[in-house]
Amino acid sequence: MPLPRIIVILLLINTLILVGGITLVYTLIQPLQAGAQLQPAADGSVPVAKQPNKEYKFFPINKIIISLQEDGREHYFVMDLVLQTAINEDSKKLEQIDPMVRNSVVAHLSGLPFSQLRAMPIADLQTTLEEVLTQDFANRNLAQPFAHVLVSKLIVQ
């Protein structure tokens, strides 16, 4: 087979692969885009799509000290937390909840054994504190002005 025919055949095969790949991607993306479209509500109004908030503000809660007894010794945990809030959240609200956050964290963590608290990964600690704070705010019928709780410093002595 002469060289020009081989080149033409390879060019056709590459073109078919390219067209097939583009078609495949298009058919896979179509259902995803259709699912992302908003459906009208029962009253005929179209709901607004909730976009993730990409800008955050952080409110620090410094030096929460927890004292725990174990093995006849007293152990201390000193932690700094940061509350992640929406950029437009009022700073006065965050200042007002500082004592409640401190109380909830100390009350929850003081009930845990030292060895359990010491072995807890930071991600689990953050998740636990977030759940505890969410529950405390719900029990007190208060709006939760923050989205996430982050541990910014943890000292164990």
C-alpha positions in Angstrom: 0.0 0.0 0.0 1.5 3.4 -1.0 2.4 5.9 1.8 -0.2 8.6 0.8 -3.0 6.1 1.2 -1.8 5.1 4.7 -1.7 8.8 5.7 -5.2 9.4 4.4 -6.6 6.3 6.2 -4.9 7.4 9.5 -6.3 10.9 9.0 -9.8 9.6 8.6 -9.5 7.3 11.6 -8.2 10.2 13.8 -11.1 12.4 12.5 -13.7 9.7 13.4 -12.2 9.3 16.9 -12.3 13.0 17.4 -15.9 13.4 16.3 -16.9 10.3 18.4 -15.2 11.8 21.5 -16.9 15.1 21.1 -20.3 13.4 20.5 -19.8 11.3 23.6 -18.9 14.3 25.8 -21.8 16.3 24.5 -24.3 13.4 25.2 -22.9 13.0 28.7 -23.1 16.7 29.6 -26.6 17.2 28.3 -28.4 15.4 31.1 -26.3 17.2 33.7 -27.2 20.6 32.2 -30.9 19.6 32.0 -30.9 18.6 35.7 -29.4 21.9 36.7 -32.3 23.9 35.1 -34.8 25.2 37.6 -38.3 23.7 37.6 -41.2 26.0 38.3 -42.7 25.7 41.7 -46.4 24.8 42.2 -47.4 28.4 42.4 -45.8 29.1 39.0 -42.8 31.0 40.4 -39.3 30.0 39.3 -37.0 29.5 42.3 -33.6 31.2 42.3 -30.6 28.9 42.1 -28.6 28.9 45.2 -25.0 29.7 44.4 -22.3 28.7 46.8 -20.9 31.6 48.7 -17.3 31.9 47.7 -16.4 34.8 50.0 -16.2 34.2 53.8 -15.5 36.1 56.9 -13.8 34.5 59.8 -14.5 35.3 63.5 -11.9 34.1 66.0 -12.7 32.7 69.4 -9.4 32.6 71.2 -8.1 30.6 74.2 -10.8 28.2 75.2 -9.2 26.3 78.0 -10.4 22.8 79.0 -9.1 21.0 82.1 -9.4 17.2 82.2 -8.5 14.6 84.9 -7.0 11.3 84.0 -4.5 8.9 85.6 -4.3 11.1 88.6 -3.0 14.0 86.5 -4.6 17.2 85.3 -4.4 17.8 81.5 -5.1 21.0 79.7 -6.4 21.7 76.3 -6.0 25.2 74.9 -7.8 25.8 71.6 -8.5 28.6 69.3 -11.6 28.3 67.1 -12.6 30.3 64.1 -16.2 30.6 63.0 -16.7 30.7 59.2 -19.5 33.0 58.2 -20.9 34.7 55.2 -19.1 37.9 54.1 -22.2 40.0 54.9 -22.7 38.6 58.5 -22.9 41.2 61.2 -19.8 41.3 63.4 -21.9 42.3 66.5 -23.9 39.1 66.2 -20.7 37.1 66.2 -19.4 39.0 69.2 -22.6 38.3 71.1 -22.5 34.5 70.6 -18.8 34.3 71.8 -19.8 33.3 75.4 -22.4 30.7 74.1 -19.8 29.1 71.8 -17.3 29.0 74.6 -19.8 27.5 77.0 -21.0 24.8 74.6 -17.4 23.8 73.7 -16.2 23.6 77.3 -19.4 21.8 78.4 -19.1 19.2 75.7 -15.3 18.6 75.8 -15.1 18.5 79.6 -17.3 15.4 79.6 -14.9 13.4 77.3 -12.0 11.3 78.7 -8.5 12.8 78.1 -7.3 9.9 76.0 -10.3 10.0 73.7 -10.0 13.8 73.2 -6.3 13.5 72.6 -6.7 10.7 70.0 -9.4 12.6 68.1 -8.3 13.9 64.7 -8.7 17.6 64.1 -11.3 16.9 61.3 -13.4 14.8 63.7 -13.0 17.5 66.5 -14.2 20.2 64.1 -17.2 18.1 63.0 -18.1 17.2 66.6 -17.9 20.9 67.7 -20.0 22.0 64.7 -22.7 19.4 65.6 -22.7 20.4 69.2 -23.0 24.1 68.5 -25.7 23.5 65.9 -27.7 21.5 68.4 -27.2 24.1 71.2 -28.4 26.9 68.9 -31.4 24.9 67.9 -32.2 24.0 71.5 -32.2 27.8 72.4 -34.2 28.7 69.2 -31.4 30.9 68.0 -30.3 31.5 64.4 -26.8 30.1 63.8 -24.8 33.0 62.3 -21.9 30.8 61.1 -21.5 27.9 58.7 -18.5 26.0 60.0 -16.3 25.7 63.0 -12.5 25.5 62.4 -9.9 24.6 64.9 -7.0 27.1 64.3 -4.9 26.1 67.3 -4.8 23.2 69.7 -2.3 22.8 72.5 -2.4 19.7 74.7 -0.5 19.7 78.0 
